[in-house]
Amino acid sequence: MKKTNHFASPFSAWSGHRLFHVVAGTLIGAMVVTQASAMLPTPEQTVDASAAVQTSTSNAGNSSAQAVTSKITASLVSVDANGEEVLVPVNANTRLQSGNVLEYQGYFTNTNSDRVRKMTVTMTIPEQVELLRTVAPDFPYGSVDGNTFARMPLRTRVDNQLVDVDLKHYKAVRWDLQGVGLNDTVAVKYRARVK
């Protein structure tokens, strides 16, 4: 029987659970904060080296290619008394259950010394959720392994027929964002359902 170290990866035990629950008592705050942070995707951005000011030294182009700041938010999608959809930020008091829909938004700001011609932004999909069709901006790339990306929807061959890959198998979403001005912020988002 293989032993697992739950301290090395505290969220691995959650991957098989269908519901998230909060332990009563003094651990409520700590559990929910841990749960919320575990539910945030990992942002990754790459800035095309040609995006920086055209200079004669390659060092200046490389250093400015990294000048991007990012912020990721998670909101619970719910409906208000008027039947209107509202986004409620996930915080220490948020209780998530199987079937809840979350909207993840990533904000990426160009802090280079000039306009960025192309910014490639990748957001992972946490294990505890599965991707829904709501992804913006349009024409994203998807990945089932987090490394290889192709235009969505991903397709595969099953019994010699080309079929769409089920969204529950997606591990990351990527966008190529064009022409991001100095100090401009671009936003990307996707929705996912709690398993």
Buried (B, 14 or more C-beta within 10 A) or exposed (E): EEEEEEEEEEBEEBEEEEEBEBEEEEEBEEBBBBBBEBBBBEBBBBBBBEBBEEEEEEEBBEEBBEBBEBEBBBBBBEEEEEEEEEBEEBEEEBEBEEEBBBBBBBBBBBEBEBBBBBBBBBBBBBBBBBBBEEBEEEEBBBBBEBEEBEEBEBEEEEEEEEEEBEBEBBBBBBBBBEEBEEEBEBBBBBBBBBB
